[in-house]
């Protein structure tokens, strides 16, 4: 559900991204509180997201999105 929500939010105007991410996070937290038998660990998607987050934190990395450039220098200048 989180990946679908993020995909939908990405298609909204940029000024709405933070608001809808916060609303989605609150909604997902509410769902988890109301459904204690369905924990994070029972869903494969949640395991994958947790694994990605852990790897990013352990390696002090982040995910960036840039447009296509003509060279690697264009990519690094836009990513940094």
C-alpha positions as CSV (number, residue, x, y, z in Angstrom):
1,X,0.0,0.0,0.0
2,X,2.9,2.4,0.8
3,X,4.4,2.1,-2.7
4,X,1.0,2.7,-4.4
5,X,0.4,5.8,-2.2
6,X,3.9,7.2,-3.0
7,X,3.3,6.6,-6.7
8,X,0.0,8.4,-6.5
9,X,1.5,11.3,-4.5
10,X,4.3,11.7,-7.0
11,X,1.8,12.5,-9.7
12,X,0.4,15.4,-7.7
13,X,1.7,18.9,-7.9
14,X,4.9,19.3,-5.9
15,X,3.3,21.7,-3.5
16,X,0.9,19.0,-2.3
17,X,3.6,16.3,-1.7
18,X,4.4,17.0,2.0
19,X,0.7,17.3,3.0
20,X,-0.4,14.1,1.4
21,X,2.6,12.2,2.6
22,X,1.8,13.2,6.1
23,X,-1.9,12.3,5.7
24,X,-1.0,9.0,4.2
25,X,1.5,8.2,7.1
26,X,-1.2,9.1,9.7
27,X,-3.7,6.9,7.9
28,X,-1.3,4.0,7.7
29,X,-0.5,4.4,11.4
30,X,-4.2,4.4,12.2
31,X,-4.7,1.2,10.2
32,X,-1.8,-0.5,12.0
33,X,-3.2,0.5,15.4
34,X,-6.7,-0.8,14.6
35,X,-5.4,-4.1,13.1
36,X,-2.8,-5.4,15.7
37,X,-2.9,-8.9,14.2
38,X,-1.5,-7.7,11.0
39,X,2.0,-6.5,11.8
40,X,4.7,-5.0,9.6
41,X,6.4,-8.3,9.4
42,X,3.5,-10.2,7.9
43,X,3.5,-8.2,4.6
44,X,6.3,-8.8,2.1
45,X,6.1,-5.2,0.9
46,X,6.8,-3.9,4.5
47,X,9.8,-6.3,4.7
48,X,11.2,-4.9,1.5
49,X,10.7,-1.3,2.5
50,X,12.3,-1.9,5.9
51,X,15.3,-3.6,4.2
52,X,15.7,-0.7,1.8
53,X,15.5,1.8,4.7
54,X,18.0,-0.1,6.7
55,X,20.5,-0.4,3.8
56,X,20.2,3.4,3.1
57,X,20.7,4.3,6.7
58,X,23.6,1.9,7.2
59,X,25.4,3.2,4.1
60,X,24.4,6.8,4.8
61,X,22.9,6.9,1.3
62,X,19.8,8.5,-0.2
63,X,17.6,8.2,-3.2
64,X,17.7,11.0,-5.7
65,X,15.7,11.6,-8.8
66,X,17.2,13.7,-11.6
67,X,16.4,14.3,-15.2
68,X,18.5,12.7,-17.9
69,X,21.7,14.6,-18.7
70,X,24.2,14.3,-21.5
71,X,27.0,13.1,-19.3
72,X,28.0,11.9,-15.9
73,X,29.1,15.4,-14.9
74,X,25.5,16.6,-15.7
75,X,24.2,13.9,-13.4
76,X,26.5,14.6,-10.5
77,X,25.9,18.4,-10.7
78,X,22.2,17.9,-10.6
79,X,22.3,15.1,-7.9
80,X,24.5,17.0,-5.4
